[in-house]
Amino acid sequence: MYQNILVALEGKLTDEAAINHAMNLAKETSASVTLLQVITVAADGPGGFGLQFQLELGSSGWRRRNKAEETLAKHKARLRLNGFNIDTVLLVGDRSEADEIVDYADKDGCDLIVMAADGRPLWQRALNGCPVDGVQRKSSVPTLFVSDGTRRKRVARREKEHANPIIAAFGGANL
């Protein structure tokens, strides 16, 4: 069914749920798995010094890149100890994370993109940006969003509507 699964990581605790789910799918389907993390920097200026400046030793871009490299290496080592053959990719680009993820999945021939679901309210995702929403809108590759299991709030159930408004007013009690 699946031959090449891409797990797009955001460097959050919720990534672990996406990785675990992808590993279970890979075990069942004998698929290869690639862990991908994207770091977005501002567009490179004239002369090509912008990217170099943003990833300069001690800069925030440099710290984000190092943290991502460490995280990917830890995941790779842990998963290889469990018998999985994992590839890791760190992309540094000036486009949105969603664009980079979608393009990588298309170019690499991925059958499935797995990401951790973003549980933030819609207004927060719109204000702060959300790679999950962008991938959902832009990807032609099937995408699976995995919940980390921490959102346990149940959806409110509608009361059964009664044809008789008097019975409904008394909470459906037998009269």
NUKE-622634 format. One line per 8 residues: number of its first residue (from 1); their letters; for each residue y, x, z of N, C-alpha, C, O. Coordinates in Angstrom, 1 decimal, decimal comma. Atoms other than C-alpha are relative to their C-alpha. Layout:
N
NUM	A	Y:X:Z:Y:X:Z:Y:X:Z:Y:X:Z; ... .
This chain:
175
1	MYQNILVA	-1,2:0,8:0,0:0,0:0,0:0,0:1,3:0,9:0,0:2,0:0,9:-1,0; -1,2:-0,9:-0,1:2,7:2,5:1,2:-0,5:1,4:-0,2:-1,6:1,8:0,3; 0,4:-1,4:0,2:2,5:6,1:0,0:1,1:0,9:0,5:0,7:2,1:0,9; -1,1:-0,9:-0,5:5,9:7,5:1,0:1,0:-0,8:0,8:1,8:-1,6:0,3; -0,8:0,7:-1,0:7,7:6,2:4,1:1,2:0,8:0,4:1,0:2,0:0,8; -1,2:-0,7:-0,5:11,3:7,2:4,9:0,4:-0,6:1,3:0,6:-1,9:1,3; -0,6:0,5:-1,3:12,4:6,9:8,5:1,4:0,6:0,1:1,6:1,8:0,3; -1,4:-0,4:-0,1:16,2:7,0:8,7:0,4:-0,1:1,4:0,4:-1,1:2,1 .
9	LEGKLTDE	-0,3:-0,1:-1,4:17,3:8,2:12,1:1,5:0,0:0,1:2,3:0,5:-0,7; -1,4:0,0:-0,3:20,7:7,7:13,7:0,3:0,9:1,2:1,5:1,0:1,6; -0,3:-0,8:-1,1:20,3:10,1:16,6:0,1:-0,8:1,3:0,8:-0,4:2,3; -0,1:0,9:-1,1:19,9:7,2:19,1:-1,4:-0,1:0,7:-2,4:0,2:0,1; 1,3:0,3:-0,7:17,2:6,3:21,7:-0,8:-1,0:-0,8:-2,1:-0,9:-0,7; 0,7:1,0:0,7:16,3:3,4:19,5:-0,8:0,5:-1,2:-1,7:-0,2:-1,7; 0,8:-0,7:1,1:15,0:5,8:16,8:-1,5:0,1:0,3:-2,3:0,0:-0,6; 1,4:-0,2:-0,4:11,8:6,3:18,8:-0,9:-1,2:-0,4:-2,0:-1,0:-0,8 .
17	AAINHAMN	0,8:1,2:0,4:10,7:2,7:18,1:-0,3:0,0:-1,5:-1,4:-0,4:-1,9; 0,2:0,0:1,4:11,2:3,1:14,4:-1,0:1,1:-0,4:-1,9:0,9:-1,3; 1,0:-1,0:0,2:9,3:6,4:14,4:-1,4:-0,4:0,3:-2,3:-0,2:-0,5; 1,3:0,5:-0,4:6,4:4,9:16,3:-0,6:-1,0:-1,0:-1,8:-0,9:-1,3; 0,5:1,1:0,9:6,1:1,9:14,0:-0,3:0,7:-1,3:-1,4:0,3:-1,9; 0,3:-0,7:1,3:6,3:4,2:10,9:-1,3:0,8:0,1:-2,1:0,8:-0,9; 1,3:-0,8:-0,2:3,5:6,4:12,3:-1,2:-0,9:0,0:-2,2:-0,5:-0,6; 1,1:0,9:0,0:1,3:3,4:12,9:-0,3:-0,5:-1,5:-1,4:-0,6:-1,9 .
25	LAKETSAS	0,2:0,3:1,4:1,9:2,3:9,3:-0,6:1,1:-0,8:-1,5:0,9:-1,7; 0,5:-1,2:0,7:1,3:5,8:8,0:-1,5:0,2:0,3:-2,3:0,6:-0,6; 1,4:-0,2:-0,4:-2,0:6,0:9,9:-0,9:-1,0:-0,7:-2,0:-0,7:-1,2; 0,8:1,0:0,7:-3,2:2,7:8,4:0,0:0,2:-1,5:-1,1:-0,2:-2,1; -0,1:-0,1:1,5:-2,1:3,5:4,8:-0,1:1,4:-0,5:-0,1:1,6:-1,7; 0,0:-1,4:0,4:-2,4:7,3:4,7:1,2:0,4:-0,8:1,2:1,2:-1,7; -1,2:-0,3:0,6:1,2:7,5:3,7:0,6:1,3:0,5:0,4:1,6:1,7; -0,8:-1,1:-0,5:3,4:10,5:3,9:1,3:-0,5:0,7:1,8:-1,6:0,3 .
33	VTLLQVIT	-1,2:0,5:-0,7:6,4:10,2:6,2:1,1:1,1:0,0:0,8:2,3:0,2; -1,2:-0,9:-0,1:9,9:11,8:6,0:1,0:-0,5:1,0:1,4:-1,7:0,9; -1,0:0,4:-1,0:12,3:11,7:8,9:1,3:0,6:-0,6:1,5:1,7:-0,9; -1,3:-0,3:0,6:15,9:11,7:7,5:1,1:-0,3:1,0:1,1:-1,4:1,6; -1,2:0,2:-0,8:19,1:12,1:9,4:1,2:0,4:-0,9:1,2:1,5:-1,5; -1,2:-0,2:0,8:22,6:11,9:7,8:1,1:0,3:0,9:1,4:-0,4:1,8; -1,2:-0,3:-0,7:25,7:13,6:9,0:1,2:-0,2:-1,0:1,1:0,4:-2,1; -1,1:0,2:0,9:28,9:12,3:7,4:1,2:0,8:0,4:1,6:0,8:1,6 .
41	VAADGPGG	-1,3:-0,7:-0,2:32,0:14,5:7,0:1,0:-0,5:-1,0:0,6:-1,2:-2,0; -1,1:0,4:0,9:35,3:13,9:5,3:-0,2:0,6:-1,4:-0,8:1,7:-1,4; 0,2:-0,6:1,4:35,4:14,5:1,5:0,6:1,4:0,0:1,6:1,7:0,6; -0,5:-1,4:0,2:35,8:18,1:0,5:1,3:0,0:-0,8:1,4:-0,6:-1,8; -1,3:-0,1:0,6:39,3:19,0:-0,4:0,0:1,0:-1,2:-1,0:1,5:-1,5; 0,0:-0,9:1,1:40,5:21,1:-3,3:-0,3:1,4:0,4:0,1:1,8:1,5; 0,3:-1,3:-0,4:39,2:24,6:-3,3:-1,3:0,1:0,8:-1,9:1,2:1,0; 1,3:0,0:-0,6:36,0:23,6:-1,5:0,0:0,4:1,5:-1,1:0,8:2,0 .
49	FGLQFQLE	0,0:-0,5:-1,3:37,1:24,6:2,0:-0,1:-1,1:1,1:-0,4:-0,8:2,2; 0,1:1,1:-0,9:37,0:21,1:3,6:-1,3:-0,1:0,7:-1,3:-0,2:2,0; 1,3:0,1:-0,6:33,3:21,0:4,2:-0,3:1,2:0,9:-0,8:1,0:2,0; 0,2:-1,2:-0,8:33,2:24,5:5,4:0,7:0,0:1,3:0,2:0,3:2,4; -0,8:0,1:-1,1:36,0:23,9:7,8:-0,6:-1,0:1,0:-0,5:-0,8:2,2; 0,6:1,0:-0,8:34,3:20,7:9,2:-1,3:0,4:0,7:-1,6:-0,1:1,7; 1,2:-0,4:-0,6:31,1:22,5:9,9:0,1:1,4:0,6:-0,9:2,1:0,8; -0,3:-1,3:-0,6:32,7:25,7:11,3:-0,5:0,1:1,4:-0,6:-0,9:2,1 .
57	LGSSGWRR	0,6:-0,2:-1,3:31,2:27,2:14,4:0,9:-0,6:1,1:2,1:-0,3:1,2; -0,8:0,6:-1,1:32,3:25,2:17,4:0,6:-1,4:-0,3:1,0:-2,0:0,6; -0,6:1,2:0,4:33,5:22,2:15,5:-0,9:-1,2:0,4:-2,1:-1,0:0,6; 0,9:1,2:-0,4:32,3:18,6:16,2:-1,1:-0,2:-1,1:-2,2:-0,6:-0,8; 1,1:0,1:1,0:30,5:18,6:12,8:-1,1:1,0:0,2:-2,2:0,7:0,0; 1,0:-1,1:-0,3:28,8:21,9:13,7:-0,9:-0,5:1,2:-2,1:-0,3:1,1; 0,8:0,5:-1,2:27,7:20,3:17,1:-0,9:-1,1:-0,5:-2,1:-1,2:0,0; 0,9:1,1:0,4:26,4:17,2:15,4:-1,1:0,5:-0,9:-2,3:0,0:-0,8 .
65	RNKAEETL	1,1:-0,6:0,8:24,5:19,2:12,8:-1,1:0,7:0,8:-2,3:0,5:0,6; 1,0:-0,7:-0,9:22,9:21,4:15,5:-0,8:-1,0:0,8:-2,1:-0,8:0,9; 0,8:1,0:-0,8:21,9:18,4:17,6:-1,0:-0,7:-0,9:-2,1:-0,9:-0,5; 0,9:0,6:1,0:20,4:16,7:14,5:-1,2:0,9:-0,3:-2,3:0,5:-0,4; 1,0:-0,9:0,3:18,5:19,8:13,6:-1,0:0,2:1,2:-2,2:0,2:0,9; 0,9:-0,1:-1,2:17,1:20,1:17,2:-0,8:-1,2:0,1:-2,0:-1,2:0,4; 0,7:1,3:-0,2:16,2:16,4:17,3:-1,1:-0,1:-1,1:-2,3:-0,5:-0,8; 1,0:0,0:1,1:14,4:16,6:13,9:-1,2:0,9:0,3:-2,3:0,6:0,1 .
73	AKHKARLR	1,1:-1,0:-0,3:12,5:19,7:15,0:-0,9:-0,4:1,1:-2,1:-0,3:1,0; 0,8:0,5:-1,1:11,4:18,1:18,2:-1,0:-1,1:-0,4:-2,2:-1,1:-0,1; 0,9:1,1:0,6:10,1:15,0:16,4:-1,1:0,5:-0,8:-2,2:0,1:-0,7; 0,9:-0,6:0,9:8,4:17,1:13,8:-1,2:0,7:0,8:-2,3:0,5:0,5; 1,0:-0,7:-0,8:6,6:19,3:16,4:-0,9:-1,0:0,7:-2,1:-0,8:0,8; 0,8:1,0:-0,8:5,5:16,3:18,5:-0,9:-0,8:-0,9:-2,1:-1,0:-0,5; 0,8:0,8:0,9:4,2:14,3:15,5:-1,1:0,9:-0,6:-2,2:0,4:-0,9; 1,0:-0,8:0,5:2,4:17,3:14,1:-1,1:0,3:1,0:-2,3:0,5:0,6 .
81	LNGFNIDT	1,1:-0,1:-1,0:0,6:17,8:17,4:-0,9:-1,2:0,0:-2,1:-1,0:0,4; 0,8:1,2:0,1:-0,6:14,3:17,0:-0,7:-0,2:-1,3:-1,3:-1,3:-1,6; 0,7:0,0:1,2:-2,0:15,1:13,6:0,7:-0,6:-1,2:0,0:-0,8:-2,3; -0,7:0,6:1,1:0,7:13,7:11,3:0,6:1,2:-0,8:1,1:2,2:-0,2; -0,7:-1,0:0,9:2,1:15,7:8,3:1,4:-0,6:-0,2:1,5:-1,6:-1,0; -1,3:0,5:0,0:5,8:15,1:8,6:1,0:1,0:-0,7:0,9:2,2:-0,5; -1,1:-0,8:0,6:8,7:16,3:6,5:1,3:-0,5:0,7:1,4:-1,7:1,1; -1,3:0,3:-0,6:12,3:16,4:7,9:1,0:0,4:-1,0:0,9:1,4:-1,6 .
89	VLLVGDRS	-1,1:-0,3:0,9:15,5:16,3:6,0:1,3:-0,4:0,7:1,4:-1,4:1,3; -1,4:0,2:-0,5:19,1:16,7:7,2:1,0:0,0:-1,1:1,1:1,1:-1,8; -1,0:0,0:1,0:21,7:15,6:4,8:1,4:0,0:0,6:1,7:-0,7:1,5; -1,4:0,0:-0,4:25,4:16,5:5,2:0,7:-0,4:-1,2:0,7:0,2:-2,3; -0,6:0,5:1,2:27,5:14,4:2,9:1,4:-0,7:0,4:1,7:-0,9:1,5; -1,3:0,6:-0,2:30,9:12,8:2,4:0,0:-1,5:-0,3:1,0:-2,1:-0,2; 0,1:1,5:0,2:29,6:9,3:1,6:-0,5:-0,6:1,3:-0,8:0,1:2,2; 0,5:0,7:-1,1:28,5:6,7:4,0:-1,4:0,3:0,3:-2,2:0,7:-0,6 .
97	EADEIVDY	1,4:-0,3:-0,4:25,2:7,1:5,9:-0,9:-0,9:-0,9:-1,9:-0,5:-1,3; 0,8:0,9:0,8:23,9:4,0:4,1:-0,2:0,4:-1,4:-1,3:0,4:-2,0; 0,1:-0,4:1,4:24,7:5,3:0,7:-0,9:1,2:-0,2:-1,7:1,3:-1,1; 0,8:-1,2:0,0:23,1:8,7:1,5:-1,5:-0,4:0,1:-2,4:0,1:-0,5; 1,4:0,5:-0,2:19,9:6,9:2,8:-0,6:-0,6:-1,2:-1,7:-0,3:-1,6; 0,5:0,7:1,1:19,6:4,6:-0,1:-0,2:0,9:-1,2:-1,2:0,8:-1,9; 0,2:-1,0:1,1:20,1:7,4:-2,7:-1,2:0,9:0,2:-1,9:1,1:-0,7; 1,2:-0,8:-0,2:17,6:9,6:-1,0:-1,3:-0,7:-0,2:-2,2:-0,2:-0,8 .
105	ADKDGCDL	1,2:0,8:0,2:15,0:6,8:-0,9:-0,3:-0,2:-1,5:-1,5:-0,1:-1,9; 0,2:0,1:1,4:15,5:6,2:-4,6:-0,4:1,2:-0,7:-1,4:1,2:-1,4; 0,3:-1,2:0,6:15,4:9,8:-5,6:-1,4:0,6:0,4:-2,1:1,2:-0,4; 1,3:-0,6:-0,5:12,4:10,7:-3,4:-1,2:-1,0:-0,3:-2,3:-0,6:0,0; 1,1:0,9:0,3:10,4:7,7:-4,6:-0,6:-0,7:1,2:-1,9:-0,9:1,2; 0,6:0,6:-1,2:10,0:6,1:-1,2:-0,4:-1,5:-0,2:0,3:-2,2:-1,0; 0,5:1,4:0,1:8,0:2,8:-0,9:0,6:-0,9:1,1:0,7:-2,1:0,9; -0,5:0,7:-1,1:9,6:1,8:2,4:1,0:0,8:0,8:0,8:2,0:1,0 .
113	IVMAADGR	-1,0:-0,6:-1,0:12,6:2,6:4,6:-0,2:-0,7:1,3:-0,2:-1,9:1,4; 0,2:0,5:-1,3:12,1:2,2:8,3:1,2:0,4:0,8:1,6:1,6:0,8; -1,1:-0,3:-0,8:15,1:2,0:10,6:0,0:-0,8:1,3:-0,6:-1,8:1,4; -0,2:0,7:-1,3:15,9:1,0:14,2:1,0:-1,1:-0,2:2,1:-0,8:-0,8; -1,0:1,1:0,1:17,6:-2,4:14,3:1,2:0,3:0,9:1,0:0,9:2,0; -1,2:-0,1:-0,8:21,1:-2,4:15,6:0,3:-1,3:0,7:0,6:-2,3:0,1; -0,2:1,2:-0,8:21,5:-4,9:18,4:1,4:-0,3:0,4:1,6:-1,3:1,1; -1,3:0,3:-0,4:25,2:-4,7:18,7:0,5:-1,3:-0,7:0,0:-1,7:-1,8 .
121	PLWQRALN	-0,5:1,2:0,7:27,2:-7,9:17,9:0,6:0,3:-1,3:1,0:1,5:-1,6; -0,5:-0,2:1,4:28,4:-8,4:14,3:1,4:0,6:0,0:1,7:1,5:-0,8; -1,4:-0,4:0,0:32,1:-7,8:15,2:0,0:1,5:0,4:0,9:2,2:-0,2; 0,0:-1,4:-0,3:31,2:-4,4:16,8:-0,5:0,9:-1,2:0,0:2,0:-1,5; 0,5:-0,8:1,2:29,1:-3,3:13,8:1,1:0,0:-1,1:1,2:1,1:-1,8; -1,1:0,0:1,0:32,0:-4,3:11,5:1,1:0,9:0,3:1,6:1,6:-0,6; -1,1:-0,9:-0,4:34,6:-2,4:13,5:-0,4:1,5:-0,1:0,3:2,3:-0,6; 0,4:-1,4:-0,2:32,6:0,8:14,1:-0,9:0,5:-1,1:-1,2:1,6:-1,2 .
129	GCPVDGVQ	0,9:-0,4:1,1:30,4:0,8:11,0:-1,4:-0,1:0,4:-1,7:0,1:1,6; 1,4:0,2:-0,4:26,7:0,3:10,9:-0,9:0,4:-1,3:-0,9:-0,4:-2,2; 0,8:-0,4:1,1:24,3:2,2:8,6:-1,1:-1,1:-0,3:-1,5:-1,3:-1,5; 1,0:1,0:0,2:21,7:-0,6:9,1:0,4:-1,1:-0,9:-0,3:-1,5:-1,9; -0,5:1,0:0,9:23,9:-3,2:7,5:0,2:0,4:-1,4:-0,1:-0,3:-2,3; -0,2:-0,5:1,3:24,8:-1,0:4,6:-1,3:0,2:-0,8:-1,4:-0,1:-1,9; 1,3:-0,2:0,6:21,1:-0,1:3,9:-0,6:-1,4:-0,4:-1,1:-1,5:-1,5; 0,5:1,3:0,3:20,2:-3,8:4,1:0,6:-0,6:-1,2:-0,1:-1,2:-2,0 .
137	RKSSVPTL	-0,7:0,5:1,2:22,8:-4,7:1,5:-0,3:0,7:-1,3:-0,3:0,1:-2,3; 0,0:-0,8:1,2:22,4:-1,8:-0,9:-1,4:0,4:-0,5:-1,5:0,8:-1,7; 1,3:-0,6:0,3:18,7:-0,8:-0,9:-0,8:-0,9:-0,9:-0,9:-2,1:-0,7; 1,0:0,7:0,8:16,3:-1,8:-3,7:-1,4:0,3:0,5:-2,3:-0,3:0,1; 1,3:-0,4:-0,7:13,5:-0,2:-1,6:-0,2:-1,0:1,1:0,8:-1,2:1,9; 0,2:0,9:-1,2:11,9:-2,6:0,9:0,3:0,8:1,3:0,0:2,0:1,4; -0,5:-0,6:-1,2:13,4:-1,9:4,3:-0,5:-0,8:1,2:-0,5:-2,1:1,2; 0,5:0,6:-1,2:11,9:-2,6:7,7:0,9:0,4:1,2:1,1:1,6:1,4 .
145	FVSDGTRR	-0,9:-0,3:-1,2:14,2:-2,9:10,8:-0,8:-0,3:1,2:-1,3:-1,4:1,4; 0,9:0,1:-1,1:12,3:-2,3:14,0:0,9:-0,1:1,3:1,8:0,7:1,5; -0,6:0,2:-1,3:13,5:-3,6:17,4:-0,6:1,0:1,0:-1,8:1,3:0,9; 0,5:-0,9:-1,0:13,2:-1,2:20,3:-0,6:-0,8:1,2:-1,2:-0,2:2,1; 0,6:0,8:-1,1:12,0:-4,1:22,5:0,9:-0,3:1,2:0,4:-0,9:2,1; -0,8:0,2:-1,2:14,9:-4,1:24,9:0,8:-1,3:-0,1:1,3:-1,8:1,0; -0,7:1,3:0,1:16,5:-7,3:23,6:-1,0:-1,1:0,2:-1,8:-1,5:-0,7; 1,0:1,0:-0,3:14,5:-10,0:25,3:0,6:-1,4:0,2:-0,1:-2,3:0,6 .
153	KRVARREK	-0,6:1,2:-0,1:17,0:-12,8:25,3:-0,6:-1,0:-1,0:-0,7:-0,8:-2,2; 0,6:1,0:0,9:15,3:-15,9:24,0:1,0:-0,9:-0,7:2,1:-1,1:-0,2; -0,9:0,9:0,8:16,8:-18,1:21,4:-0,1:-1,4:0,7:-1,2:-1,9:1,0; 0,0:1,3:-0,7:17,9:-21,4:22,9:-0,8:-1,1:-0,9:-0,6:-1,1:-2,1; 0,8:1,0:0,7:15,6:-24,3:22,0:0,8:-1,3:0,0:1,5:-1,6:1,0; -0,7:1,3:0,1:17,1:-27,6:20,8:-0,9:-1,0:0,7:-2,1:-1,0:0,5; 0,7:1,1:-0,5:16,2:-30,6:22,7:-0,4:-0,9:-1,1:0,3:-1,1:-2,1; 0,5:1,0:1,0:14,1:-33,1:20,8:1,0:-1,1:-0,1:1,4:-1,8:0,9 .
161	EHANPIIA	-1,0:1,1:0,2:16,5:-35,6:19,3:-0,7:-1,3:0,1:-1,7:-1,5:-0,6; 0,5:1,3:-0,2:15,9:-39,1:20,3:0,8:-1,0:-0,9:2,0:-0,9:-1,1; -0,7:1,0:0,8:16,6:-42,1:18,0:0,9:-0,9:0,9:1,9:-1,4:0,4; -0,8:0,9:-0,9:17,9:-44,0:21,0:0,9:0,9:0,9:0,5:1,7:1,7; -0,9:-0,8:-0,7:21,1:-42,5:22,4:0,0:-0,2:1,5:0,4:0,7:2,3; 0,1:0,3:-1,4:20,6:-44,1:25,8:-1,1:0,9:0,6:-0,9:1,5:1,7; 1,1:-0,8:-0,5:17,3:-42,3:26,3:0,4:1,5:0,0:0,1:2,2:0,9; -0,5:-1,4:0,1:18,9:-39,0:25,1:1,0:0,3:1,1:1,0:1,4:1,7 .
169	AFGGANL	-1,0:-0,2:-1,0:21,7:-39,5:27,6:-0,6:0,3:1,4:0,0:1,0:2,2; 0,7:-0,2:-1,3:19,2:-39,6:30,5:-1,0:1,2:-0,1:-1,9:1,2:0,8; 0,8:-1,2:0,2:17,5:-36,4:29,3:-1,4:-0,3:-0,5:-2,4:0,4:-0,2; 1,3:0,4:0,6:14,6:-38,2:27,6:-0,9:-0,5:1,0:-2,1:-0,6:0,7; 0,9:0,5:-1,0:13,2:-39,7:30,7:-0,6:-1,3:-0,4:0,1:-2,1:-1,2; 0,6:1,2:0,4:10,8:-42,5:30,3:0,7:-1,2:0,8:0,7:-1,1:2,0; -0,7:1,2:-0,6:12,7:-45,8:31,0:-0,9:-1,2:-0,1:-0,5:-2,3:0,4 .
